[in-house]
Structure formats: structure tokens, C-alpha cells
């Protein structure tokens, strides 16, 4: 089974552009895995490995949110700069 956060790591490792960062979305499989982990965390509990997986995903998701905000700012700066040329 692929860990939910591995897609984010693969995306970063492959290199990208600001537009690519803004457009990134996890797959439906990763979203389903994350939903399952969150549901089970609230109901039956998770194994230590699953807890670590969820924690890692949430940390990387936070970083991706920050990266998306910076990428949008970068794109906006470039768009404004190109209009003034």
C-alpha cells in the first residue's frame, strides 16, 4: 500500500514550476486513504505506523499549502511585471 504522503514527495522530487505547485492535487486514492485514516483515528484508533503516516501527510500538506501561497504570489508578481513591460 502506498502511503498517502508519498505522492507529495514524488511531486517535489520530480521538480516543478510555480504553476505546477498551484495546480497540484492529490489523487483520489490518496484522498480516500487520508479520509480513512482520519475516520479511524476518530473512531477505532490507528496503529503507530498509521499514526506516523497521518502525521507525515498533515505536515507535508501544510508545507504544500505554504508553497501554493508562495507560488501564487510569485505568479502574481510575474504577471504584474509583464504588464508593465
Secondary structure, DSSP 8 states (H G I E B T S, - for coil): ---TTHHHHHHHHH---HHHHHH----HHHHHHHHHHHHHHHTT---HHHHHHHHHHHHHHHHHHHHHHHHHHHHHHHHHHHHH-
